Amino acid sequence: MVTDSDSAIVAIKQANRHLQENQFSQALTVLLDARRCSPDSLILFPHTIRCLMFVGEHARAGQLLDEYQSRANTDLRHLAECAQLMTQCQKIPTGVEIYRELAKSGDRDARYNLAANLVAVGEIAEAESVLQNLLEQFPTDGQAQQVLSGLEKATREKNSVDRVLAMLSRSSLPVSERIQLHFALGKELEDLGEYDQAFSSFQQGARIRRRGMQYRVEDDVRALALIGDQHGKAFNAEFESDIETGLDGSRMVFVCGLPRSGTTLVDRILSSHSDCGSLGEITDFPMSLMVTAGKKLTKETLIQETAQWSPKAIAAGYLKRINNYPGNSLKLIDKTPLNFLYAGLIARSMPSSTTIWMERHPMDSCFGMFKTLFQMGYPFSYDLKELGFYYVAYWNLKERWRTSLANSVTFQRYEDLVHHFDRDARALVERIGLDWEESCGDFHKNKSAVATASSAQVRSPLYKTAVERWRHYESQLAPLAEQLERAGIPLD
């Protein structure tokens, strides 16, 4: 006899086969049909919600998630799924409340996720307390230590250096914990001015991380060159305007650039304005391209095909997704760093949108990435030579767009923003078509959630200590500097 649970599992497997081929709409159809047959099957909820997010049906995903939470009731496994989905559906405060309840059982994952999301909503003191209690019970917990080390600047009076060193001396330490502890230790040693030891710790963590990855930087280098070639040709050709396509992208503000380049700072400045909201780091632009393609394509083929798409098709796929998010602010930020990969497509399909591309000194930019353990993505950042190859390809693409997208993209230097904050912050607000508000200058008081590597830093007033921080590591970074200079990238 086939039960509702059995049929639901069959549907999930069928949907997953569609997802493996990037057939998102087909996968959603399978899951929705299964839910009509088995409306009380809890296991269908998370898969259907994620699939709705894949196709950009964010409002429906949010509604179904609320129902899922209500149905889950006291089922801890499903409540944990709910909490995770809340953080992905722009509902982090609700996720925090669920994790707070789950953490009462003493579950390690619930306690860690509670702390991580407390940081995102700015509840730093509570997050610190949760993490300290967690580390008392699990002293080698690398995830917890890394978040704790990032909450505030380590001092001689208050730091975790000796304890982390003791944990790293354990030969039985799992690889994942060792990686996280190395990055946490490097951050605290840097705070204490122990730069040689800090670099050594960052390097050890990065080497171990890189050994566990299958990645070829050459593939990304070729892709960046292909983007410049294919999307550059498409942009230089005649293209339709927003008015001609009947689509208006003027609401959108894209804040992009390499990670650790100041994108979060600009996002917080602009979103502190009463007429500007932020979606944070989302995947809607690349997902809109994959959904429109309707099938699995190689990276190179997707680049070539999208260069041939009409501006209307590109804009329609993206804006439909964006309009499914809640809120009606006059301006709306998509702060996805890697949207720089799509700058040509964005300018061609939504010429009335605004793109702010953050720049930072090449060495600070590279080292800022090297010393960061990303949750996902940026595989080029864990080896300095590969980082150099990627940065050169990135630089070449950026300089190409600087010429051809001069009227579409505003390039903002991080160093100029922090040294001339009043001038440049006001110019950015004006650039997106708004009048200055004092709240933009008090961006650190912005209470909205922020889930990036800078989530703790942006709760503090503007600081300038990150400028030229790479100078503390000049000898260790000399080969990278030579690699960039040989490629013609100025470092003065």
C-alpha positions, 0 to 999 in steps of 0.5 A: 500500500502506497501512503501519503508519505511514500507518494511525497517522497517519490514527488521529492525525488522527481522534483530533485531530478528536475532541479539537477537539470535546472528545470525549476518550473517543472520541479515546482509543478511536481511539488504543487501537484503532490501537495494537492494530493497530500496537503498535510504532508509536512515533508513537502513544505520545505521542498516546495518553499525552496522551489518557490524561491528558486522561481522567484515566487517570494510572496507565495514562499513566505505565505507557505512558510508561515503555514509550515511554521503553524503546522510544525507546531512542536515538531523540533525537526520541522521547526528547525527547517522553518527557522532556516527558511525564515533566514532565507526568506527575509524573515530573520527576526522570526527565525531568531524567535524559533531558534530561541525556543529550539535552543532551550533544549540545549541543541548545539545547532539551534544555539549556534544558529541562534547566535549567528542570527542574533548577530544579523539583527544586531543583538550582539551582547546576547549573541556573545553570551550564547557563544560563550556558553556554547564554547564552554560545552564544546571548546573546539567548536570552530564555527562558534569561535569564529563568530565570537572572534568577529564580534569585537576587537580582541585586546590584551585583556580580553581575547581567546588566543591561548585557548584557541592555540590549545585547541589547535594543538589537538591532533584529533581536531576535525579538519573543518574545526581546524580551518575555522579556528585558524581564521578565528585565531588570525583575526584576533592576532591581527587585532593584537598587532601580532601580524606575522603570527596572524598571517601564518594562521590565515595562511594555514587555514586557507591552505587546508580549506583549499585542499578540500576544494575542486576548483580551477581558477583558469575556468573563472579567468576565461569566464570573466574574459568571455563576459567582457567580450560577449556582453560588451558586444551586446551592449555596444549594439543598439538596444531597447530602452526601458520605455520601449520594452514597457519595463521600468527598472528605475527603482533598482539600485545594484551595489556590487564589487568584490567581497570585502570592498565596502558593499555592505557599508554603502548598502547601510548608508543608502538603506538608512534613507526612509525611501530606500529599502534593501534586499541584502545579498540575494541570488535573483539576477543569476537565478532569473537567467537560469529560470529563463534558460529553462535548462542546464547550461555550462557557464560559457554557454549561459554567457554567450546565450544571454548576450543574445537575449532581448533586454525585455526578456532579461528585465522581465525575468528579474523584475518579476522576481523582485516585485514578489518581495514585500515592501513598496519603497521608492528605491530598492537595493540588490546588494549582491557583490557578484552582480558585477558579473552581470553589469553589462546585462543590467545596463542593457536591460534596465538602463534607468536602474542605478549601479554602484560598483565598489572599488578598494585598493587592490592589495587591501581588496585581495588580502581582505578576501584571503583572510575571510572564511566565506560560508560559500563561494569565492574559491579563488580566495584561499590561494594567493597566486590564484587570487592574483589570477582572478583579480587580474581578470576582474580588473580587466573586466572592470576597466572595460566597463569603466569605459563602456558603462560610464553613463550606467555605473558609478565607481566608488572607491572605499578609501574616498568614502571613508576619508571624505564621508560627508561628500561621497555619502551625500553624492551616493544618495543623490546618485540614486535620486534621493535627498540627503537624510541625517539617518544616512550618516548614522547608518550604524543605527540602522536596525534592519538585519544584515547577514554578511561578513561585515554584520558586526562591523556595520553596527559601529560608527565609521572607522578608517583602520581598514585602509592600507591594512595590507601594509602590515603584511607587505613582505608576505604579500610581496609575490602577490603585489609583483603579480598584480604589477606585472599585469599593469595594475597600479598599487601606488 
